Amino acid sequence: AQSVTQPDIHITVSEGASLELRCNYSYGATPYLFWYVQSPGQGLQLLLKYFSGDTLVQGIKGFEAEFKRSQSSFNLRKPSVHWSDAAEYFCAVGAGGADGLTFGKGTHLIIQP
Amino acid sequence: NAGVTQTPKFQVLKTGQSMTLQCAQDMNHNSMYWYRQDPGMGLRLIYYSASEGTTDKGEVPNGYNVSRLNKREFSLRLESAAPSQTSVYFCASRNLGQNNEQFFGPGTRLTVL
């Protein structure tokens, strides 16, 4: 069965500093990988996705993520965070069929002024 | 184009009451999903419908039933609500060929007393 681990429950970063959120997955074949962001009281918005090809993927809002098969990781990065980036971030993995996604437990990002 | 819509936005039930959560999508997607989100647990799949006329259990189906009414609509029913079903419920949809990307509704916050 597939699984996703987000090791950091909370991360605090100063505004303007760089950010890296960790995600490790377990899946037998080449996975479809996603990062979603959720602002308080809101639904989920897709930041970026990986399914094949270039292992460095660019997303919205200046985010990027790198797929590393050897480490089973798909870490999310941003070079300079803004106060509006404070939110909950979820990594998810899916198979190629119609099955649903498996989500990590999320990382809560706090931005210090 | 409203995307994925859910009703109601909020609901309070007493233990043992029943209710149906409604979900509709206007993107002509084949597959639809119901997830629940609990603090510290991420999102967990309850049921999904790969295509009109089919439904399958996800990770946490106990206490729920679903109906894929037509291609647009996928409802989730709680026959006898329990406090353990207090959660935020998200509906999602996707189409084949979209690299497994799922589009989420705004959520229904359910409290069972």
Interface residues (C-beta under 8 A of the other chain):
Chain A: V4 I9 Y32 F34 Y36 Q42 G43 L44 Q45 L46 K49 F51 F90 A92 G94 A95 G96 G97 A98 D99 G100 L101 T102 F103 G104 K105 G106
Chain B: N30 S31 Y33 Y35 G40 M41 G42 L43 R44 L45 Y48 A50 S51 G58 F90 A92 R94 L96 N99 N100 E101 Q102 F103 F104 G105 P106 G107
